[in-house]
């Protein structure tokens, strides 16, 4: 007979199964949304939508897709990724400030 003294209790295994199931649902939903955003972007480009509308829309869709990928597929939502997240978000802030600074220097 197998010794089950080292195995996890049944309620703990059930909890883990439920957590994995929920995470998989979130990842599939996020993947479907990212595909939808990509199709919307391609559709707008193919239909030659006005550039004053399409450029900000494409940038917003791209930012949302990057956030989805970082949060769900790169597991940034999990514990233990605080320093990595801080460095990435800090880099984004510095890049945005640099772009704003150079843009304002050039146009003013």
C-alpha positions as protocol buffer text, in pm:
chain_id: "A"
residue {
  index: 1
  type: UNK
  ca { x: 0 y: 0 z: 0 }
}
residue {
  index: 2
  type: UNK
  ca { x: 128 y: 343 z: -86 }
}
residue {
  index: 3
  type: UNK
  ca { x: 223 y: 580 z: 192 }
}
residue {
  index: 4
  type: UNK
  ca { x: 10 y: 894 z: 156 }
}
residue {
  index: 5
  type: UNK
  ca { x: 150 y: 1078 z: 456 }
}
residue {
  index: 6
  type: UNK
  ca { x: 349 y: 1311 z: 229 }
}
residue {
  index: 7
  type: UNK
  ca { x: 75 y: 1377 z: -24 }
}
residue {
  index: 8
  type: UNK
  ca { x: -140 y: 1687 z: -7 }
}
residue {
  index: 9
  type: UNK
  ca { x: -479 y: 1672 z: 161 }
}
residue {
  index: 10
  type: UNK
  ca { x: -775 y: 1628 z: -71 }
}
residue {
  index: 11
  type: UNK
  ca { x: -920 y: 1972 z: 3 }
}
residue {
  index: 12
  type: UNK
  ca { x: -586 y: 2134 z: -86 }
}
residue {
  index: 13
  type: UNK
  ca { x: -569 y: 1946 z: -417 }
}
residue {
  index: 14
  type: UNK
  ca { x: -926 y: 2048 z: -498 }
}
residue {
  index: 15
  type: UNK
  ca { x: -842 y: 2411 z: -418 }
}
residue {
  index: 16
  type: UNK
  ca { x: -537 y: 2398 z: -649 }
}
residue {
  index: 17
  type: UNK
  ca { x: -745 y: 2242 z: -927 }
}
residue {
  index: 18
  type: UNK
  ca { x: -1002 y: 2518 z: -892 }
}
residue {
  index: 19
  type: UNK
  ca { x: -731 y: 2785 z: -899 }
}
residue {
  index: 20
  type: UNK
  ca { x: -572 y: 2635 z: -1211 }
}
residue {
  index: 21
  type: UNK
  ca { x: -911 y: 2613 z: -1380 }
}
residue {
  index: 22
  type: UNK
  ca { x: -985 y: 2980 z: -1305 }
}
residue {
  index: 23
  type: UNK
  ca { x: -643 y: 3087 z: -1428 }
}
residue {
  index: 24
  type: UNK
  ca { x: -689 y: 2891 z: -1750 }
}
residue {
  index: 25
  type: UNK
  ca { x: -1029 y: 3057 z: -1806 }
}
residue {
  index: 26
  type: UNK
  ca { x: -870 y: 3400 z: -1760 }
}
residue {
  index: 27
  type: UNK
  ca { x: -587 y: 3320 z: -2000 }
}
residue {
  index: 28
  type: UNK
  ca { x: -823 y: 3189 z: -2269 }
}
residue {
  index: 29
  type: UNK
  ca { x: -1049 y: 3494 z: -2234 }
}
residue {
  index: 30
  type: UNK
  ca { x: -748 y: 3726 z: -2250 }
}
residue {
  index: 31
  type: UNK
  ca { x: -615 y: 3545 z: -2556 }
}
residue {
  index: 32
  type: UNK
  ca { x: -953 y: 3576 z: -2727 }
}
residue {
  index: 33
  type: UNK
  ca { x: -965 y: 3949 z: -2647 }
}
residue {
  index: 34
  type: UNK
  ca { x: -615 y: 3997 z: -2787 }
}
residue {
  index: 35
  type: UNK
  ca { x: -716 y: 3821 z: -3109 }
}
residue {
  index: 36
  type: UNK
  ca { x: -1026 y: 4042 z: -3127 }
}
residue {
  index: 37
  type: UNK
  ca { x: -818 y: 4357 z: -3076 }
}
residue {
  index: 38
  type: UNK
  ca { x: -580 y: 4245 z: -3351 }
}
residue {
  index: 39
  type: UNK
  ca { x: -868 y: 4180 z: -3590 }
}
residue {
  index: 40
  type: UNK
  ca { x: -1018 y: 4521 z: -3511 }
}
residue {
  index: 41
  type: UNK
  ca { x: -682 y: 4686 z: -3581 }
}
residue {
  index: 42
  type: UNK
  ca { x: -639 y: 4500 z: -3911 }
}
residue {
  index: 43
  type: UNK
  ca { x: -997 y: 4579 z: -4008 }
}
residue {
  index: 44
  type: UNK
  ca { x: -949 y: 4950 z: -3946 }
}
residue {
  index: 45
  type: UNK
  ca { x: -630 y: 4954 z: -4153 }
}
residue {
  index: 46
  type: UNK
  ca { x: -786 y: 4756 z: -4438 }
}
residue {
  index: 47
  type: UNK
  ca { x: -1093 y: 4983 z: -4443 }
}
residue {
  index: 48
  type: UNK
  ca { x: -860 y: 5287 z: -4455 }
}
residue {
  index: 49
  type: UNK
  ca { x: -1014 y: 5465 z: -4159 }
}
residue {
  index: 50
  type: UNK
  ca { x: -916 y: 5830 z: -4110 }
}
residue {
  index: 51
  type: UNK
  ca { x: -560 y: 5854 z: -3974 }
}
residue {
  index: 52
  type: UNK
  ca { x: -662 y: 6101 z: -3700 }
}
residue {
  index: 53
  type: UNK
  ca { x: -880 y: 5826 z: -3554 }
}
residue {
  index: 54
  type: UNK
  ca { x: -680 y: 5516 z: -3638 }
}
residue {
  index: 55
  type: UNK
  ca { x: -342 y: 5615 z: -3494 }
}
residue {
  index: 56
  type: UNK
  ca { x: -460 y: 5681 z: -3135 }
}
residue {
  index: 57
  type: UNK
  ca { x: -688 y: 5376 z: -3151 }
}
residue {
  index: 58
  type: UNK
  ca { x: -404 y: 5149 z: -3263 }
}
residue {
  index: 59
  type: UNK
  ca { x: -178 y: 5284 z: -2989 }
}
residue {
  index: 60
  type: UNK
  ca { x: -446 y: 5223 z: -2726 }
}
residue {
  index: 61
  type: UNK
  ca { x: -509 y: 4869 z: -2853 }
}
residue {
  index: 62
  type: UNK
  ca { x: -134 y: 4798 z: -2852 }
}
residue {
  index: 63
  type: UNK
  ca { x: -95 y: 4926 z: -2494 }
}
residue {
  index: 64
  type: UNK
  ca { x: -388 y: 4713 z: -2378 }
}
residue {
  index: 65
  type: UNK
  ca { x: -241 y: 4406 z: -2548 }
}
residue {
  index: 66
  type: UNK
  ca { x: 98 y: 4463 z: -2386 }
}
residue {
  index: 67
  type: UNK
  ca { x: -70 y: 4497 z: -2047 }
}
residue {
  index: 68
  type: UNK
  ca { x: -264 y: 4173 z: -2104 }
}
residue {
  index: 69
  type: UNK
  ca { x: 52 y: 3990 z: -2204 }
}
residue {
  index: 70
  type: UNK
  ca { x: 249 y: 4114 z: -1906 }
}
residue {
  index: 71
  type: UNK
  ca { x: -29 y: 4060 z: -1656 }
}
residue {
  index: 72
  type: UNK
  ca { x: -160 y: 3720 z: -1766 }
}
residue {
  index: 73
  type: UNK
  ca { x: 96 y: 3547 z: -1987 }
}
residue {
  index: 74
  type: UNK
  ca { x: 413 y: 3672 z: -1816 }
}
residue {
  index: 75
  type: UNK
  ca { x: 248 y: 3609 z: -1476 }
}
residue {
  index: 76
  type: UNK
  ca { x: 315 y: 3960 z: -1346 }
}
residue {
  index: 77
  type: UNK
  ca { x: 3 y: 3924 z: -1130 }
}
residue {
  index: 78
  type: UNK
  ca { x: 163 y: 3649 z: -923 }
}
residue {
  index: 79
  type: UNK
  ca { x: 345 y: 3707 z: -599 }
}
residue {
  index: 80
  type: UNK
  ca { x: 721 y: 3744 z: -609 }
}
residue {
  index: 81
  type: UNK
  ca { x: 735 y: 3959 z: -922 }
}
residue {
  index: 82
  type: UNK
  ca { x: 722 y: 4293 z: -742 }
}
residue {
  index: 83
  type: UNK
  ca { x: 1078 y: 4405 z: -818 }
}
residue {
  index: 84
  type: UNK
  ca { x: 1056 y: 4298 z: -1182 }
}
residue {
  index: 85
  type: UNK
  ca { x: 727 y: 4484 z: -1218 }
}
residue {
  index: 86
  type: UNK
  ca { x: 874 y: 4793 z: -1051 }
}
residue {
  index: 87
  type: UNK
  ca { x: 1170 y: 4793 z: -1290 }
}
residue {
  index: 88
  type: UNK
  ca { x: 950 y: 4743 z: -1597 }
}
residue {
  index: 89
  type: UNK
  ca { x: 700 y: 5011 z: -1498 }
}
residue {
  index: 90
  type: UNK
  ca { x: 985 y: 5245 z: -1406 }
}
residue {
  index: 91
  type: UNK
  ca { x: 1135 y: 5191 z: -1750 }
}
residue {
  index: 92
  type: UNK
  ca { x: 802 y: 5269 z: -1913 }
}
residue {
  index: 93
  type: UNK
  ca { x: 770 y: 5591 z: -1711 }
}
residue {
  index: 94
  type: UNK
  ca { x: 1125 y: 5699 z: -1801 }
}
residue {
  index: 95
  type: UNK
  ca { x: 1065 y: 5619 z: -2170 }
}
residue {
  index: 96
  type: UNK
  ca { x: 739 y: 5816 z: -2168 }
}
residue {
  index: 97
  type: UNK
  ca { x: 905 y: 6113 z: -1999 }
}
residue {
  index: 98
  type: UNK
  ca { x: 1191 y: 6101 z: -2251 }
}
residue {
  index: 99
  type: UNK
  ca { x: 949 y: 6097 z: -2545 }
}
residue {
  index: 100
  type: UNK
  ca { x: 748 y: 6384 z: -2396 }
}
residue {
  index: 101
  type: UNK
  ca { x: 1066 y: 6585 z: -2333 }
}
residue {
  index: 102
  type: UNK
  ca { x: 1207 y: 6537 z: -2682 }
}
residue {
  index: 103
  type: UNK
  ca { x: 870 y: 6602 z: -2843 }
}
residue {
  index: 104
  type: UNK
  ca { x: 825 y: 6925 z: -2651 }
}
residue {
  index: 105
  type: UNK
  ca { x: 1181 y: 7038 z: -2734 }
}
residue {
  index: 106
  type: UNK
  ca { x: 1129 y: 6973 z: -3105 }
}
residue {
  index: 107
  type: UNK
  ca { x: 785 y: 7131 z: -3136 }
}
residue {
  index: 108
  type: UNK
  ca { x: 833 y: 7434 z: -2910 }
}
